[in-house]
Every structure is written in structure tokens, then in C-alpha cells.
Amino acid sequence: MISWILNNIGTIAVSAILIAIVITALVIVLKDKKKGKSTCGCNCAHCAMAGSCHNSKR
């Protein structure tokens, strides 16, 4: 088992870094969503989904 880990340490390290980045991005997105922040530019006049995007604010 130890030899397998040592042989694949590079793959394990890169995978761990990528997982950490994805988890960090998800946490940031979820925190912003709870705060009511939007990912759009809020230029609803030019948006095809303007009628359904910000229903709670109207």
C-alpha cells in the first residue's frame, strides 16, 4: 500500500489541490447565494430571462 502511494504521490497531490479548489469555489458560491448576491450583471433590460430571474425583488 505504501509503495502504491509513493508511486502515485504526484497524482494524489494534484488531485487534492483540485478538490480543494472546487470545494473553495462551491463554498464561495453558496455564501454569495445566501447573501443574495447574483452572478449576473443585473442588466435585465437586455436579458432574455429578465421576467423570471429576479422575481423576488419585484
PDB file as gemmi writes it, atoms N, CA and C in Angstrom:
CRYST1    1.000    1.000    1.000  90.00  90.00  90.00 P 1                      
ATOM      1  N   MET A   1       0.826  -1.196   0.000  1.00  0.00           N  
ATOM      2  CA  MET A   1       0.000   0.000   0.000  1.00  0.00           C  
ATOM      3  C   MET A   1       0.868   1.257   0.000  1.00  0.00           C  
ATOM      4  N   ILE A   2       1.909   1.255   0.827  1.00  0.00           N  
ATOM      5  CA  ILE A   2       2.805   2.403   0.907  1.00  0.00           C  
ATOM      6  C   ILE A   2       3.513   2.617  -0.427  1.00  0.00           C  
ATOM      7  N   SER A   3       3.916   1.534  -1.074  1.00  0.00           N  
ATOM      8  CA  SER A   3       4.612   1.680  -2.352  1.00  0.00           C  
ATOM      9  C   SER A   3       3.669   2.251  -3.419  1.00  0.00           C  
ATOM     10  N   TRP A   4       2.407   1.882  -3.380  1.00  0.00           N  
ATOM     11  CA  TRP A   4       1.434   2.433  -4.330  1.00  0.00           C  
ATOM     12  C   TRP A   4       1.288   3.934  -4.118  1.00  0.00           C  
ATOM     13  N   ILE A   5       1.195   4.354  -2.862  1.00  0.00           N  
ATOM     14  CA  ILE A   5       1.088   5.781  -2.549  1.00  0.00           C  
ATOM     15  C   ILE A   5       2.337   6.523  -3.020  1.00  0.00           C  
ATOM     16  N   LEU A   6       3.498   5.981  -2.765  1.00  0.00           N  
ATOM     17  CA  LEU A   6       4.743   6.623  -3.181  1.00  0.00           C  
ATOM     18  C   LEU A   6       4.859   6.697  -4.702  1.00  0.00           C  
ATOM     19  N   ASN A   7       4.372   5.680  -5.403  1.00  0.00           N  
ATOM     20  CA  ASN A   7       4.423   5.674  -6.863  1.00  0.00           C  
ATOM     21  C   ASN A   7       3.447   6.668  -7.477  1.00  0.00           C  
ATOM     22  N   ASN A   8       2.390   7.004  -6.758  1.00  0.00           N  
ATOM     23  CA  ASN A   8       1.343   7.878  -7.287  1.00  0.00           C  
ATOM     24  C   ASN A   8       1.222   9.193  -6.516  1.00  0.00           C  
ATOM     25  N   ILE A   9       2.262   9.615  -5.838  1.00  0.00           N  
ATOM     26  CA  ILE A   9       2.207  10.805  -4.997  1.00  0.00           C  
ATOM     27  C   ILE A   9       1.898  12.066  -5.811  1.00  0.00           C  
ATOM     28  N   GLY A  10       2.405  12.142  -7.023  1.00  0.00           N  
ATOM     29  CA  GLY A  10       2.128  13.309  -7.865  1.00  0.00           C  
ATOM     30  C   GLY A  10       0.653  13.412  -8.221  1.00  0.00           C  
ATOM     31  N   THR A  11       0.071  12.300  -8.616  1.00  0.00           N  
ATOM     32  CA  THR A  11      -1.348  12.269  -8.953  1.00  0.00           C  
ATOM     33  C   THR A  11      -2.206  12.577  -7.734  1.00  0.00           C  
ATOM     34  N   ILE A  12      -1.828  12.045  -6.603  1.00  0.00           N  
ATOM     35  CA  ILE A  12      -2.574  12.286  -5.370  1.00  0.00           C  
ATOM     36  C   ILE A  12      -2.495  13.756  -4.978  1.00  0.00           C  
ATOM     37  N   ALA A  13      -1.327  14.363  -5.094  1.00  0.00           N  
ATOM     38  CA  ALA A  13      -1.152  15.773  -4.727  1.00  0.00           C  
ATOM     39  C   ALA A  13      -1.956  16.685  -5.647  1.00  0.00           C  
ATOM     40  N   VAL A  14      -1.892  16.446  -6.951  1.00  0.00           N  
ATOM     41  CA  VAL A  14      -2.643  17.273  -7.907  1.00  0.00           C  
ATOM     42  C   VAL A  14      -4.142  17.114  -7.682  1.00  0.00           C  
ATOM     43  N   SER A  15      -4.580  15.883  -7.439  1.00  0.00           N  
ATOM     44  CA  SER A  15      -5.999  15.638  -7.177  1.00  0.00           C  
ATOM     45  C   SER A  15      -6.467  16.356  -5.912  1.00  0.00           C  
ATOM     46  N   ALA A  16      -5.651  16.325  -4.881  1.00  0.00           N  
ATOM     47  CA  ALA A  16      -6.002  17.001  -3.630  1.00  0.00           C  
ATOM     48  C   ALA A  16      -6.104  18.510  -3.839  1.00  0.00           C  
ATOM     49  N   ILE A  17      -5.199  19.075  -4.611  1.00  0.00           N  
ATOM     50  CA  ILE A  17      -5.236  20.519  -4.887  1.00  0.00           C  
ATOM     51  C   ILE A  17      -6.485  20.878  -5.684  1.00  0.00           C  
ATOM     52  N   LEU A  18      -6.806  20.072  -6.695  1.00  0.00           N  
ATOM     53  CA  LEU A  18      -8.006  20.335  -7.497  1.00  0.00           C  
ATOM     54  C   LEU A  18      -9.284  20.209  -6.680  1.00  0.00           C  
ATOM     55  N   ILE A  19      -9.340  19.217  -5.803  1.00  0.00           N  
ATOM     56  CA  ILE A  19     -10.507  19.053  -4.935  1.00  0.00           C  
ATOM     57  C   ILE A  19     -10.638  20.253  -4.005  1.00  0.00           C  
ATOM     58  N   ALA A  20      -9.530  20.743  -3.472  1.00  0.00           N  
ATOM     59  CA  ALA A  20      -9.560  21.914  -2.591  1.00  0.00           C  
ATOM     60  C   ALA A  20     -10.058  23.147  -3.342  1.00  0.00           C  
ATOM     61  N   ILE A  21      -9.643  23.324  -4.593  1.00  0.00           N  
ATOM     62  CA  ILE A  21     -10.098  24.465  -5.395  1.00  0.00           C  
ATOM     63  C   ILE A  21     -11.590  24.383  -5.661  1.00  0.00           C  
ATOM     64  N   VAL A  22     -12.072  23.205  -6.010  1.00  0.00           N  
ATOM     65  CA  VAL A  22     -13.504  23.027  -6.285  1.00  0.00           C  
ATOM     66  C   VAL A  22     -14.332  23.269  -5.028  1.00  0.00           C  
ATOM     67  N   ILE A  23     -13.903  22.753  -3.901  1.00  0.00           N  
ATOM     68  CA  ILE A  23     -14.632  22.955  -2.645  1.00  0.00           C  
ATOM     69  C   ILE A  23     -14.644  24.429  -2.270  1.00  0.00           C  
ATOM     70  N   THR A  24     -13.516  25.122  -2.441  1.00  0.00           N  
ATOM     71  CA  THR A  24     -13.457  26.551  -2.149  1.00  0.00           C  
ATOM     72  C   THR A  24     -14.411  27.336  -3.037  1.00  0.00           C  
ATOM     73  N   ALA A  25     -14.447  27.002  -4.316  1.00  0.00           N  
ATOM     74  CA  ALA A  25     -15.357  27.686  -5.239  1.00  0.00           C  
ATOM     75  C   ALA A  25     -16.815  27.446  -4.850  1.00  0.00           C  
ATOM     76  N   LEU A  26     -17.150  26.228  -4.480  1.00  0.00           N  
ATOM     77  CA  LEU A  26     -18.526  25.923  -4.062  1.00  0.00           C  
ATOM     78  C   LEU A  26     -18.909  26.686  -2.797  1.00  0.00           C  
ATOM     79  N   VAL A  27     -17.993  26.768  -1.848  1.00  0.00           N  
ATOM     80  CA  VAL A  27     -18.275  27.495  -0.610  1.00  0.00           C  
ATOM     81  C   VAL A  27     -18.521  28.970  -0.907  1.00  0.00           C  
ATOM     82  N   ILE A  28     -17.711  29.552  -1.771  1.00  0.00           N  
ATOM     83  CA  ILE A  28     -17.874  30.966  -2.121  1.00  0.00           C  
ATOM     84  C   ILE A  28     -19.210  31.195  -2.816  1.00  0.00           C  
ATOM     85  N   VAL A  29     -19.560  30.327  -3.754  1.00  0.00           N  
ATOM     86  CA  VAL A  29     -20.829  30.469  -4.476  1.00  0.00           C  
ATOM     87  C   VAL A  29     -22.006  30.329  -3.522  1.00  0.00           C  
ATOM     88  N   LEU A  30     -21.955  29.362  -2.620  1.00  0.00           N  
ATOM     89  CA  LEU A  30     -23.052  29.163  -1.675  1.00  0.00           C  
ATOM     90  C   LEU A  30     -23.179  30.330  -0.695  1.00  0.00           C  
ATOM     91  N   LYS A  31     -22.058  30.878  -0.235  1.00  0.00           N  
ATOM     92  CA  LYS A  31     -22.103  32.035   0.661  1.00  0.00           C  
ATOM     93  C   LYS A  31     -22.702  33.246  -0.053  1.00  0.00           C  
ATOM     94  N   ASP A  32     -22.297  33.460  -1.317  1.00  0.00           N  
ATOM     95  CA  ASP A  32     -22.844  34.572  -2.084  1.00  0.00           C  
ATOM     96  C   ASP A  32     -24.336  34.394  -2.315  1.00  0.00           C  
ATOM     97  N   LYS A  33     -24.764  33.169  -2.558  1.00  0.00           N  
ATOM     98  CA  LYS A  33     -26.187  32.911  -2.780  1.00  0.00           C  
ATOM     99  C   LYS A  33     -26.988  33.200  -1.506  1.00  0.00           C  
ATOM    100  N   LYS A  34     -26.459  32.818  -0.356  1.00  0.00           N  
ATOM    101  CA  LYS A  34     -27.140  33.092   0.908  1.00  0.00           C  
ATOM    102  C   LYS A  34     -27.230  34.587   1.187  1.00  0.00           C  
ATOM    103  N   LYS A  35     -26.232  35.345   0.747  1.00  0.00           N  
ATOM    104  CA  LYS A  35     -26.230  36.792   0.941  1.00  0.00           C  
ATOM    105  C   LYS A  35     -27.115  37.505  -0.073  1.00  0.00           C  
ATOM    106  N   GLY A  36     -27.602  36.770  -1.068  1.00  0.00           N  
ATOM    107  CA  GLY A  36     -28.473  37.366  -2.071  1.00  0.00           C  
ATOM    108  C   GLY A  36     -27.729  37.966  -3.242  1.00  0.00           C  
ATOM    109  N   LYS A  37     -26.446  37.716  -3.328  1.00  0.00           N  
ATOM    110  CA  LYS A  37     -25.676  38.239  -4.450  1.00  0.00           C  
ATOM    111  C   LYS A  37     -26.002  37.439  -5.706  1.00  0.00           C  
ATOM    112  N   SER A  38     -25.879  38.092  -6.844  1.00  0.00           N  
ATOM    113  CA  SER A  38     -26.178  37.456  -8.113  1.00  0.00           C  
ATOM    114  C   SER A  38     -24.912  37.348  -8.940  1.00  0.00           C  
ATOM    115  N   THR A  39     -24.850  36.329  -9.794  1.00  0.00           N  
ATOM    116  CA  THR A  39     -23.698  36.168 -10.660  1.00  0.00           C  
ATOM    117  C   THR A  39     -23.862  36.947 -11.955  1.00  0.00           C  
ATOM    118  N   CYS A  40     -25.060  37.435 -12.195  1.00  0.00           N  
ATOM    119  CA  CYS A  40     -25.286  38.187 -13.432  1.00  0.00           C  
ATOM    120  C   CYS A  40     -24.912  39.651 -13.214  1.00  0.00           C  
ATOM    121  N   GLY A  41     -24.859  40.395 -14.289  1.00  0.00           N  
ATOM    122  CA  GLY A  41     -24.518  41.805 -14.213  1.00  0.00           C  
ATOM    123  C   GLY A  41     -25.716  42.677 -13.874  1.00  0.00           C  
ATOM    124  N   CYS A  42     -26.891  42.078 -13.728  1.00  0.00           N  
ATOM    125  CA  CYS A  42     -28.145  42.768 -13.402  1.00  0.00           C  
ATOM    126  C   CYS A  42     -28.539  43.805 -14.442  1.00  0.00           C  
ATOM    127  N   ASN A  43     -28.166  43.582 -15.679  1.00  0.00           N  
ATOM    128  CA  ASN A  43     -28.605  44.431 -16.771  1.00  0.00           C  
ATOM    129  C   ASN A  43     -29.790  43.723 -17.419  1.00  0.00           C  
ATOM    130  N   CYS A  44     -30.895  43.667 -16.695  1.00  0.00           N  
ATOM    131  CA  CYS A  44     -32.035  42.859 -17.091  1.00  0.00           C  
ATOM    132  C   CYS A  44     -32.750  43.371 -18.339  1.00  0.00           C  
ATOM    133  N   ALA A  45     -32.512  44.582 -18.733  1.00  0.00           N  
ATOM    134  CA  ALA A  45     -33.175  45.126 -19.905  1.00  0.00           C  
ATOM    135  C   ALA A  45     -32.771  44.371 -21.172  1.00  0.00           C  
ATOM    136  N   HIS A  46     -31.579  43.805 -21.175  1.00  0.00           N  
ATOM    137  CA  HIS A  46     -31.076  43.111 -22.361  1.00  0.00           C  
ATOM    138  C   HIS A  46     -31.051  41.595 -22.186  1.00  0.00           C  
ATOM    139  N   CYS A  47     -31.656  41.104 -21.142  1.00  0.00           N  
ATOM    140  CA  CYS A  47     -31.602  39.678 -20.834  1.00  0.00           C  
ATOM    141  C   CYS A  47     -32.877  38.987 -21.290  1.00  0.00           C  
ATOM    142  N   ALA A  48     -32.734  37.821 -21.896  1.00  0.00           N  
ATOM    143  CA  ALA A  48     -33.895  37.055 -22.346  1.00  0.00           C  
ATOM    144  C   ALA A  48     -34.677  36.479 -21.172  1.00  0.00           C  
ATOM    145  N   MET A  49     -34.032  36.294 -20.038  1.00  0.00           N  
ATOM    146  CA  MET A  49     -34.685  35.718 -18.857  1.00  0.00           C  
ATOM    147  C   MET A  49     -35.086  36.787 -17.841  1.00  0.00           C  
ATOM    148  N   ALA A  50     -35.225  38.021 -18.253  1.00  0.00           N  
ATOM    149  CA  ALA A  50     -35.494  39.125 -17.338  1.00  0.00           C  
ATOM    150  C   ALA A  50     -36.778  38.932 -16.542  1.00  0.00           C  
ATOM    151  N   GLY A  51     -37.762  38.308 -17.114  1.00  0.00           N  
ATOM    152  CA  GLY A  51     -39.036  38.106 -16.413  1.00  0.00           C  
ATOM    153  C   GLY A  51     -38.995  37.073 -15.325  1.00  0.00           C  
ATOM    154  N   SER A  52     -38.042  36.157 -15.367  1.00  0.00           N  
ATOM    155  CA  SER A  52     -38.018  35.077 -14.388  1.00  0.00           C  
ATOM    156  C   SER A  52     -36.796  35.077 -13.474  1.00  0.00           C  
ATOM    157  N   CYS A  53     -35.838  35.917 -13.754  1.00  0.00           N  
ATOM    158  CA  CYS A  53     -34.593  35.905 -12.998  1.00  0.00           C  
ATOM    159  C   CYS A  53     -34.728  36.539 -11.623  1.00  0.00           C  
ATOM    160  N   HIS A  54     -35.316  37.715 -11.534  1.00  0.00           N  
ATOM    161  CA  HIS A  54     -35.366  38.452 -10.276  1.00  0.00           C  
ATOM    162  C   HIS A  54     -36.804  38.657  -9.812  1.00  0.00           C  
ATOM    163  N   ASN A  55     -37.582  37.613  -9.780  1.00  0.00           N  
ATOM    164  CA  ASN A  55     -38.983  37.724  -9.382  1.00  0.00           C  
ATOM    165  C   ASN A  55     -39.155  38.202  -7.939  1.00  0.00           C  
ATOM    166  N   SER A  56     -38.266  37.768  -7.042  1.00  0.00           N  
ATOM    167  CA  SER A  56     -38.431  38.116  -5.633  1.00  0.00           C  
ATOM    168  C   SER A  56     -38.167  39.589  -5.353  1.00  0.00           C  
ATOM    169  N   LYS A  57     -37.468  40.286  -6.219  1.00  0.00           N  
ATOM    170  CA  LYS A  57     -37.131  41.693  -5.991  1.00  0.00           C  
ATOM    171  C   LYS A  57     -38.191  42.640  -6.529  1.00  0.00           C  
ATOM    172  N   ARG A  58     -39.187  42.123  -7.251  1.00  0.00           N  
ATOM    173  CA  ARG A  58     -40.192  42.986  -7.853  1.00  0.00           C  
ATOM    174  C   ARG A  58     -41.391  43.128  -6.994  1.00  0.00           C  
TER     175      ARG A  58                                                      
END                                                                             
